[in-house]
Amino acid sequence: MDIANKVAIVTGASGGIGHEVSLKLAAAGVRLALVAKTPEKLMALKKEIEKKGAQVIVIPTDITDGKSVEEMTAQVVNHYGRLDILVNCAFWGPPGSLEQTTEEFWDRTIDTTLKAPFLCVRASVPYMRKVGGGRIVNIGSRAGKFGEDNRTAYCAAKFGLEGLNAALREELVRDNIHVHLISPAATNTPFWPSSGAKLTPEILERFIPPETIAEAVLWVMQQPDRVIIPDVPVYNFRNPFEGKSSPFAD
Ligand SMILES: NC(=O)c1ccc[n+]([C@@H]2O[C@H](COP(=O)([O-])OP(=O)(O)OC[C@H]3O[C@@H](n4cnc5c(N)ncnc54)[C@H](OP(=O)(O)O)[C@@H]3O)[C@@H](O)[C@H]2O)c1
């Protein structure tokens, strides 16, 4: 798809990967709606994007709430007159062993990381149908393909997202809507300093730059309509965690 002048929603736009995706989409001429819960970082990104001459709006939204997601999506279409692209980057996924995974922790992880992408897709698809098609990119994870120690709820959510992605890919073909999954491993984003993981310069050196994930996002959606790239795993060349499946392993 030629993405210039198209309209995109990026959830988690204030996070590490969402920020880079937003910058690259803007540079490619896409008109943007930046979404996350807290407005401050979104406003800073909006300023950065506007300086480069791109069109951008900010819509602070808790995307775990279905009604708020419907309203946010309608607001985007009221503003730009159309919707073509959805990139689901938002998530919540701190480490947690089986014992640490309370019902509340489980619900928040699943709601933000699995239910919210479903809600955003459900709200966006009717508008994409109106313009004859679209592109949906879900950010999965290596943790959605292999189990990771002390990440019970997060792994469950990401395996679930893979299932959601596969089902949507089949269902939305008839609407000319392509559904893609990008599955990163450890990527250098603000998630890590807040995660409690012990990070040395040697570990960080092995992390994936968020720009690389953003490049993969743009690449999948720019392929010809007759091609589908279902999933792009992007892994660390060398395991940053000395052979462990996660830095949270005991
Ligand atoms: N970083 C990695 O190593 C890595 C590896 C594999 C996969 N991934 C995946 O890549 C994606 C992006 O990760 P990241 O590391 O860039 O994330 P991040 O920097 O931690 O940012 C998370 C984003 O999600 C937003 N968010 C959280 N809860 C929300 C809610 N209820 N409603 C709306 N927005 C919400 C946050 O903003 P607010 O807090 O303001 O809402 C923030 O913008 C995620 O799907 C993650 O699973 C990351």
The ligand as an SDF file (V2000), in Angstrom:
LIG
                    3D

 48 52  0  0  0  0  0  0  0  0999 V2000
   10.5950   -3.4130   24.8220 N   0  0  0  0  0  0  0  0  0  0  0  0
   10.7810   -4.6920   24.5470 C   0  0  0  0  0  0  0  0  0  0  0  0
   11.8180   -5.2980   24.8500 O   0  0  0  0  0  0  0  0  0  0  0  0
    9.6900   -5.4580   23.8090 C   0  0  0  0  0  0  0  0  0  0  0  0
    9.9750   -6.7850   23.4230 C   0  0  0  0  0  0  0  0  0  0  0  0
    8.9950   -7.4980   22.7620 C   0  0  0  0  0  0  0  0  0  0  0  0
    7.7730   -6.9160   22.4920 C   0  0  0  0  0  0  0  0  0  0  0  0
    7.5290   -5.6420   22.8860 N   0  0  0  0  0  0  0  0  0  0  0  0
    6.2140   -5.0760   22.6070 C   0  0  0  0  0  0  0  0  0  0  0  0
    6.3370   -3.8500   21.9250 O   0  0  0  0  0  0  0  0  0  0  0  0
    5.2340   -3.0000   22.2660 C   0  0  0  0  0  0  0  0  0  0  0  0
    5.7640   -1.6620   22.7420 C   0  0  0  0  0  0  0  0  0  0  0  0
    6.6320   -1.8840   23.8430 O   0  0  0  0  0  0  0  0  0  0  0  0
    7.5300   -0.7040   24.4590 P   0  0  0  0  0  0  0  0  0  0  0  0
    8.6280   -1.3620   25.1960 O   0  0  0  0  0  0  0  0  0  0  0  0
    7.8060    0.3050   23.4030 O   0  0  0  0  0  0  0  0  0  0  0  0
    6.4800   -0.0760   25.5110 O   0  0  0  0  0  0  0  0  0  0  0  0
    6.6680    1.1180   26.5660 P   0  0  0  0  0  0  0  0  0  0  0  0
    7.8130    1.9830   26.1990 O   0  0  0  0  0  0  0  0  0  0  0  0
    6.5980    0.5370   27.9460 O   0  0  0  0  0  0  0  0  0  0  0  0
    5.3040    1.9330   26.3080 O   0  0  0  0  0  0  0  0  0  0  0  0
    4.0530    1.3840   26.6040 C   0  0  0  0  0  0  0  0  0  0  0  0
    3.0070    2.2990   25.9990 C   0  0  0  0  0  0  0  0  0  0  0  0
    1.6870    1.7690   26.2550 O   0  0  0  0  0  0  0  0  0  0  0  0
    0.8710    2.8360   26.7660 C   0  0  0  0  0  0  0  0  0  0  0  0
   -0.2180    2.2780   27.5730 N   0  0  0  0  0  0  0  0  0  0  0  0
   -0.1220    1.4600   28.6610 C   0  0  0  0  0  0  0  0  0  0  0  0
   -1.3340    1.1810   29.1510 N   0  0  0  0  0  0  0  0  0  0  0  0
   -2.2320    1.8380   28.3620 C   0  0  0  0  0  0  0  0  0  0  0  0
   -3.6570    1.9520   28.3690 C   0  0  0  0  0  0  0  0  0  0  0  0
   -4.4190    1.3220   29.2810 N   0  0  0  0  0  0  0  0  0  0  0  0
   -4.2430    2.7280   27.4210 N   0  0  0  0  0  0  0  0  0  0  0  0
   -3.4870    3.3680   26.4880 C   0  0  0  0  0  0  0  0  0  0  0  0
   -2.1420    3.2790   26.4250 N   0  0  0  0  0  0  0  0  0  0  0  0
   -1.5250    2.5310   27.3590 C   0  0  0  0  0  0  0  0  0  0  0  0
    1.8710    3.7020   27.5750 C   0  0  0  0  0  0  0  0  0  0  0  0
    1.4310    5.0080   27.8120 O   0  0  0  0  0  0  0  0  0  0  0  0
    0.6220    5.4260   29.1640 P   0  0  0  0  0  0  0  0  0  0  0  0
    1.3160    4.7480   30.3040 O   0  0  0  0  0  0  0  0  0  0  0  0
    0.6490    6.9020   29.2040 O   0  0  0  0  0  0  0  0  0  0  0  0
   -0.7490    4.9240   28.9440 O   0  0  0  0  0  0  0  0  0  0  0  0
    3.0400    3.7110   26.5870 C   0  0  0  0  0  0  0  0  0  0  0  0
    2.8020    4.6460   25.5560 O   0  0  0  0  0  0  0  0  0  0  0  0
    4.4270   -3.7760   23.3250 C   0  0  0  0  0  0  0  0  0  0  0  0
    3.3710   -4.4580   22.6970 O   0  0  0  0  0  0  0  0  0  0  0  0
    5.4260   -4.7860   23.8680 C   0  0  0  0  0  0  0  0  0  0  0  0
    4.8120   -5.9470   24.3630 O   0  0  0  0  0  0  0  0  0  0  0  0
    8.4610   -4.8940   23.5400 C   0  0  0  0  0  0  0  0  0  0  0  0
  1  2  1  0
  2  3  2  0
  2  4  1  0
  4  5  1  0
  4 48  2  0
  5  6  2  0
  6  7  1  0
  7  8  2  0
  8  9  1  0
  8 48  1  0
  9 10  1  0
  9 46  1  0
 10 11  1  0
 11 12  1  0
 11 44  1  0
 12 13  1  0
 13 14  1  0
 14 15  2  0
 14 16  1  0
 14 17  1  0
 17 18  1  0
 18 19  2  0
 18 20  1  0
 18 21  1  0
 21 22  1  0
 22 23  1  0
 23 24  1  0
 23 42  1  0
 24 25  1  0
 25 26  1  0
 25 36  1  0
 26 27  1  0
 26 35  1  0
 27 28  2  0
 28 29  1  0
 29 30  1  0
 29 35  2  0
 30 31  1  0
 30 32  2  0
 32 33  1  0
 33 34  2  0
 34 35  1  0
 36 37  1  0
 36 42  1  0
 37 38  1  0
 38 39  2  0
 38 40  1  0
 38 41  1  0
 42 43  1  0
 44 45  1  0
 44 46  1  0
 46 47  1  0
M  CHG  2   8   1  16  -1
M  END
$$$$
